[in-house]
Amino acid sequence: MNNSFFDPNQNNNNNNQDIDREELAKISPQKRREFTKLFVILITIGLIIGTIVSFALIKVMTKFGLTEKTPQFERIQEN
């Protein structure tokens, strides 16, 4: 294969990490704050939507009786 990811003989992994660190260092502090703010907003929106969906699901399950304990029947074993 020509892909360096699958070739254990190539040691370009350290070079790739150095390049990634250099690119991260180029990001301005203002842009980093914007990314952090966006990340927090997206996580918060996801948690809010998840909470609303879970409460709605519980209400629907309760309405249709899916949260009640089902009756247990004894099995009759025939000899």
N, C-alpha and C positions, 0 to 999 in steps of 0.2 A: 504494500500500500504506500501511496505517496503522502499520506497524511501524517504529520509529525506527532499527532496526538497518540497514534497507535504504534509509533516506532520507539521502542525503549532505548535504542542506541543514540538517539538525539537528545541533547541536553539543552534545548532551547527554552525550557520551562522557566529557568532563572531569568533569562533575558526578557521573556514575556512579562514576568512579574515586575521587573525593573521598569519596563515601559509603562505598565499599568500604574505603578506608583508615581512615575513622572507625570502621567496624564492627570492623576488625581491631585497632584500638587499644583497643577496649572489652574484648577478650578478656583475661582475667586471666593473669598469668604461670604460675600453677599449671595452668590449663586448657591453655595453650599447651604446657607440658611434657607433659601427658597426651596431647595430640594427637601430639606428636613421638614419644613413647614408643610409642603405638599404631601410628604410621606405620612406625617401625623394626621393630616386632614383625611387622607384616603383610608387609613387604618380606622379612624373614628367613624367615618361614614360606613365602612364595612361592618363595624361592630353594631352600629345603630340598626342597619338593615337586617343583620343577623338576629338581633334581639326582637325586632318587630315580626320577622318571619317565624321565629320560634314560638312566640306567644300566639300568633295566628294559627299555627299548626296545632298547638295544644288545645286551643279553643275548638277547632274543627274536629280534632280527635275526640274531645269530650262530648261534643254535640252528637256525634255518630256512635258514641258508646265504646270507642276503641281503647279507652283507658281503664275500663272496669275489668275486674278480675273475672276470668271466664270460669264457668262451672266445671268442676273436676268430676269426671265419671270414672267409676271403678271398672276395671277390665274384668270380665268374666272369663276365666280360663276353663276351657272344656277339656276333660280327660279323655 
